[in-house]
């Protein structure tokens, strides 16, 4: 049995993680952390200032984090000091904050991912061969999320752009407006925010009178919650270091 804490337990993803864990026999959630410590939850919820106390009292195997960057950075320091593995699903982390997380990984296992979907992992792994096979084709990326998502483009879209950069030199163009014909060496990055859409990502490669589309749509947040829990169970058995969700896929 792997024991978890959930940072952001009252948020959309935090609730999904708690719910998904409750349906499994191999994990249990011992506590949550949230600015809304009075939230109605099936586990005790602590305020962020009480994080160290919660870690000491419950001694979890891992903590799953879906919050905002400042909260994630504070949590990473507490987990490093307590020697608790940390799974980070928070996006919008800047370079300075990323450095803090990487430093924490020297003291405890830390896995950071922009997406915990196995389907997105498959898309990323298919993208490289497609780019190599269709050299010179135009590439465009589009992502869609719910209307409350803070960062744009999404962390997953940025990961897709990073994969493209392994195979192409390009300049990212954020949307298009006015008279703006496509220039050579561009990749368009289009963002939509609407309703309660869980997450949609599409990459198109077009030329030679044909279009190849690689797309993924999450139907429920439970997809990401299940992947984050899988990551936590795996990470709890690892040595201190920096890990990715791809590592979990490779070894499972």
Secondary structure as UniProt FT lines:
FT   STRAND          2..7
FT   TURN            8..10
FT   HELIX           12..22
FT   STRAND          27..33
FT   TURN            37..38
FT   STRAND          44..46
FT   HELIX           48..50
FT   HELIX           51..58
FT   STRAND          62..65
FT   HELIX           69..82
FT   STRAND          85..88
FT   HELIX           95..104
FT   TURN            105..107
FT   STRAND          109..112
FT   HELIX           118..133
FT   TURN            134..136
FT   STRAND          138..145
FT   TURN            147..148
FT   HELIX           155..165
FT   TURN            166..167
FT   STRAND          171..174
FT   TURN            184..185
FT   STRAND          186..193
FT   TURN            195..196
FT   STRAND          200..207
FT   TURN            208..209
FT   STRAND          210..217
FT   HELIX           222..235
FT   TURN            236..237
FT   STRAND          241..243
FT   HELIX           245..251
//
